[in-house]
């Protein structure tokens, strides 16, 4: 028994949805793709046939054995070539290691000679400074640190040697 228009329309929509589902179900297959597949190799009836080939002279030759023998010969040839290449590479590696050692020795010798020449140049500059200016002067003028920019406006200095530094704390 239907009481109002809302219930009536709802029942109509439900029946329409049910009909649509039934129509769609006819499109969906009932079995999966693996059910109907039969593999002929899995049957007991299947027997593998071994074929032989007759060569011109009438002798039977098993092709697989010949191919295996040829493949073994090729593998042996390739092994020999690889061993030769390996020996050559080992010789080249030894030569490169010797060259590397020689270059490292030359580098250390050059570094020592440059440090010696730099030391000599420093001595010469010090000698010229004492000869021209009297005494060697390695001192500098000491200036105090001034905290004058701690106000809200910030400080400005008339001296060009004073640098403003901003420090922030987190």
Secondary structure, DSSP 8 states (H G I E B T S, - for coil): ---SHHHHHHHHHHHHHHHHHHHHHTTS-SS-TTSS---TTTSTT-------EE-TTS-EE-HHHHHHHHHHHHHHHHHHHHHHHHHHHHHHHHHHHHHHHHHHHHHHHHHHHHHHHHHHHHHHHHHHHHHHHSS---------------SSS----S-TT---------
